[in-house]
Amino acid sequence: MNKTNYLKFMGYRYFKVTQGADQTVQLAKDDTKTNAAALNFGEFALLGTTGADIQVVVTAAAAAGLRGANTATTDFYTGADLANLTGTLTPAAGESVLIPSGGYAVGATNGVITIEASGGTGGDGYDLASGDIVEVYAYYNAGTGSGHQHDGLVVPATNLTGIDPISDITTRISFKSALGTQVDDTVLLIHGSGKYKDVCKMIAAACNAHPHGGRLITICDVYNGPSLPLVDQFDLGVIGTNIYYAA
């Protein structure tokens, strides 16, 4: 009986933008107001929910914004206590605050993120000031959700239908739909510049890896395991993985 290897992709998406004094983050790929830098972020699996397997982090440009009473009390990156823990909760310049899931909303028809005001219900929000940096991370169990369909994919290598260069830094890998539709499931790899041919070589190596038959081979898992032997030997510099399931 012929067997095939299985290819595992774990989603990882990242977006960073410098805000004006505006509570909305234009992030969605299908939104007409999308910032061009966000085009590689991809889609949200669950629109209109606070879970959505994302983390929203605000880094203060200056001591001008205001965080809600229920936001984190330690810096997201350094773990150090924030400067102002009582009274007026104004983050100091350079401090990074994780916004609780109740402090933002994902648009019901697109992926535009609206961060609630600091004085909103529950004190989960943050009053953004001009120049503040907003970062959004999406990966399995990043937020309050328990994992959504865009967070991971395991597929038999025999389902591979194509590998297409989309740009200098993105390559689309297509597979027969898990639902049996005529539209492929796809994985968009975000990688180092000019690595399309190396992506093709890597996928070929994974499909034909020995001992052949039934092996589970992790192609990318940026958050949990950025160093993977098969990928590393091709020096791809993968920094993001967008997974799209056919409807």
C-alpha positions as CSV (number, residue, x, y, z in Angstrom):
1,M,0.0,0.0,0.0
2,N,1.4,3.4,-1.0
3,K,1.7,5.9,1.8
4,T,2.3,9.6,1.8
5,N,4.0,12.0,4.1
6,Y,1.9,14.7,5.9
7,L,2.8,18.3,5.9
8,K,2.0,20.5,8.9
9,F,1.7,24.3,8.8
10,M,1.0,26.4,11.9
11,G,-0.3,29.8,11.2
12,Y,1.6,32.9,12.4
13,R,0.7,36.5,11.4
14,Y,2.0,39.8,12.6
15,F,1.1,43.4,11.9
16,K,2.6,46.7,13.1
17,V,1.4,50.2,12.5
18,T,2.1,53.7,13.9
19,Q,-1.3,55.2,14.8
20,G,-2.7,58.6,14.6
21,A,-5.1,59.6,17.5
22,D,-7.6,57.1,16.2
23,Q,-9.1,54.0,18.0
24,T,-9.4,51.9,14.8
25,V,-6.6,49.7,13.3
26,Q,-7.1,49.2,9.6
27,L,-6.0,45.6,9.2
28,A,-8.4,43.5,7.1
29,K,-7.2,42.4,3.7
30,D,-10.7,43.0,2.2
31,D,-11.2,46.4,3.8
32,T,-11.0,49.3,1.3
33,K,-9.2,51.4,4.0
34,T,-6.5,48.8,4.5
35,N,-3.0,50.1,5.2
36,A,-0.8,48.7,2.5
37,A,1.6,47.3,5.1
38,A,-1.2,45.0,6.3
39,L,-1.8,43.1,3.1
40,N,0.2,40.1,4.2
41,F,-1.7,39.7,7.5
42,G,-4.5,37.6,5.9
43,E,-8.1,37.0,7.1
44,F,-9.7,36.5,10.5
45,A,-11.4,33.2,11.0
46,L,-14.1,34.6,13.2
47,L,-15.2,38.1,12.4
48,G,-17.1,40.2,14.9
49,T,-15.7,38.4,18.0
50,T,-13.2,39.5,20.7
51,G,-11.5,36.1,20.8
52,A,-10.3,35.7,17.2
53,D,-7.0,34.2,18.4
54,I,-5.2,37.5,18.3
55,Q,-3.1,39.6,20.7
56,V,-3.2,43.4,20.5
57,V,-0.3,45.3,22.0
58,V,0.1,49.1,22.3
59,T,3.5,50.7,22.8
60,A,3.4,54.3,23.9
61,A,5.2,56.9,21.8
62,A,5.1,59.3,24.7
63,A,3.4,59.8,28.1
64,A,0.2,60.9,26.3
65,G,-2.2,57.9,26.1
66,L,-4.3,56.3,28.8
67,R,-4.8,52.7,29.6
68,G,-7.9,51.1,31.3
69,A,-7.8,50.0,34.9
70,N,-8.1,46.3,33.8
71,T,-5.2,46.3,31.4
72,A,-1.9,44.6,32.2
73,T,0.3,46.0,35.0
74,T,3.6,44.8,33.5
75,D,5.3,45.5,30.2
76,F,4.4,42.9,27.6
77,Y,7.9,42.5,26.3
78,T,10.1,43.2,29.4
79,G,7.9,42.0,32.2
80,A,8.8,45.1,34.3
81,D,6.1,46.9,36.3
82,L,4.5,49.8,34.4
83,A,5.4,53.3,35.6
84,N,2.0,54.4,36.7
85,L,0.0,51.7,38.6
86,T,-2.3,54.0,40.5
87,G,-4.0,57.3,39.9
88,T,-3.9,58.4,36.2
89,L,-2.8,55.3,34.3
90,T,-0.7,57.0,31.7
91,P,1.9,54.6,30.2
92,A,5.5,56.0,30.0
93,A,7.1,56.4,26.6
94,G,8.2,53.0,25.3
95,E,6.0,50.9,27.6
96,S,4.1,48.1,25.9
97,V,0.6,47.1,27.1
98,L,-1.3,44.0,26.2
99,I,-5.0,44.9,25.6
100,P,-7.4,42.4,27.2
101,S,-9.8,40.7,24.7
102,G,-12.7,42.8,26.1
103,G,-10.8,46.0,25.2
104,Y,-11.1,45.6,21.4
105,A,-13.6,44.5,18.8
106,V,-13.1,42.9,15.4
107,G,-15.5,44.2,12.7
108,A,-18.4,41.9,11.9
109,T,-17.9,42.2,8.2
110,N,-14.2,42.9,8.0
111,G,-11.1,42.7,10.2
112,V,-10.9,46.3,11.3
113,I,-10.0,46.3,15.0
114,T,-11.5,49.0,17.2
115,I,-9.8,49.6,20.5
116,E,-12.2,50.7,23.2
117,A,-11.7,53.8,25.3
118,S,-9.9,53.4,28.6
119,G,-13.1,54.3,30.5
120,G,-15.2,51.7,28.7
121,T,-17.0,48.8,30.3
122,G,-14.6,46.7,32.3
123,G,-11.7,49.1,32.0
124,D,-10.1,46.9,29.3
125,G,-9.5,49.7,26.7
126,Y,-6.8,52.2,25.9
127,D,-6.9,55.8,24.6
128,L,-4.5,55.8,21.8
129,A,-2.3,58.9,21.2
130,S,-0.7,60.0,17.9
131,G,2.5,58.1,17.3
132,D,1.6,55.0,19.5
133,I,2.5,51.7,17.9
134,V,-0.1,49.0,17.6
135,E,1.0,45.4,17.0
136,V,-1.3,42.5,16.3
137,Y,-0.2,38.9,16.6
138,A,-2.3,35.9,15.4
139,Y,-1.4,32.2,16.1
140,Y,-2.8,29.2,17.8
141,N,-4.2,30.1,21.2
142,A,-2.8,33.7,21.0
143,G,-6.0,35.2,22.3
144,T,-8.9,34.0,24.3
145,G,-10.1,31.5,21.6
146,S,-9.2,27.8,21.7
147,G,-7.7,27.8,18.2
148,H,-9.4,28.7,14.9
149,Q,-9.3,27.2,11.4
150,H,-6.7,29.7,10.1
151,D,-4.3,28.6,12.8
152,G,-3.1,25.2,11.6
153,L,-3.3,22.8,8.7
154,V,-2.1,19.2,8.3
155,V,-2.4,17.8,4.8
156,P,-1.2,14.7,2.9
157,A,1.6,15.5,0.5
158,T,-0.4,13.9,-2.3
159,N,-2.9,16.7,-2.1
160,L,-0.4,19.3,-3.3
161,T,-1.7,21.0,-6.4
162,G,0.8,23.9,-7.0
163,I,3.4,26.3,-5.7
164,D,3.2,29.9,-7.0
165,P,5.3,33.0,-6.5
166,I,3.1,35.8,-5.4
167,S,5.8,38.4,-4.7
168,D,9.5,38.5,-3.9
169,I,8.7,37.7,-0.2
170,T,5.5,35.5,-0.5
171,T,4.8,32.1,-2.0
172,R,1.4,30.4,-2.2
173,I,1.3,26.6,-1.7
174,S,-2.0,25.0,-2.8
175,F,-3.7,21.8,-1.8
176,K,-6.9,20.0,-2.7
177,S,-9.7,21.3,-0.6
178,A,-10.3,19.4,2.6
179,L,-14.0,20.0,2.0
180,G,-13.9,18.6,-1.5
181,T,-14.7,21.9,-3.2
182,Q,-13.2,23.0,-6.5
183,V,-11.3,25.8,-4.7
184,D,-8.0,24.9,-3.2
185,D,-6.9,25.3,0.4
186,T,-3.8,27.5,0.4
187,V,-0.9,28.4,2.6
188,L,0.9,31.8,2.0
189,L,4.5,31.7,3.3
190,I,6.1,35.1,4.0
191,H,9.8,34.6,3.7
192,G,13.1,36.2,2.7
193,S,13.4,38.0,-0.6
194,G,13.9,35.8,-3.7
195,K,13.3,32.5,-2.0
196,Y,10.6,31.0,-4.3
197,K,12.8,28.4,-5.8
198,D,14.1,27.4,-2.4
199,V,10.5,27.0,-1.1
200,C,9.8,24.6,-4.0
201,K,12.9,22.6,-3.1
202,M,11.9,22.5,0.5
203,I,8.4,21.3,-0.2
204,A,9.8,18.6,-2.6
205,A,12.2,17.5,0.1
206,A,9.3,17.2,2.6
207,C,7.1,15.3,0.2
208,N,9.9,12.8,-0.5
209,A,11.6,12.6,2.9
210,H,12.6,9.1,4.0
211,P,11.7,6.8,5.5
212,H,8.8,7.7,3.1
213,G,5.2,7.0,4.1
214,G,3.2,8.4,6.9
215,R,5.7,10.9,8.4
216,L,4.4,14.1,9.9
217,I,6.8,16.9,8.8
218,T,6.4,20.4,10.3
219,I,7.0,22.9,7.5
220,C,6.6,26.0,9.6
221,D,5.7,26.9,13.2
222,V,7.1,30.4,13.7
223,Y,5.8,30.9,17.2
224,N,6.6,27.6,18.8
225,G,9.5,26.4,16.8
226,P,11.2,29.0,14.6
227,S,14.1,26.6,14.1
228,L,13.2,23.6,12.0
229,P,15.8,21.4,10.4
230,L,14.1,20.9,7.1
231,V,13.3,24.5,6.6
232,D,16.6,25.8,8.0
233,Q,18.7,23.9,5.5
234,F,17.1,26.0,2.7
235,D,17.6,29.3,4.6
236,L,14.1,30.5,3.8
237,G,13.7,33.1,6.6
238,V,10.0,32.3,7.1
239,I,8.4,35.0,9.3
240,G,4.7,34.4,8.7
241,T,2.2,31.8,7.5
242,N,-1.3,32.6,6.4
243,I,-3.7,29.7,6.0
244,Y,-6.8,29.9,3.9
245,Y,-9.5,27.2,3.8
246,A,-11.8,26.9,0.8
247,A,-15.4,27.8,1.6
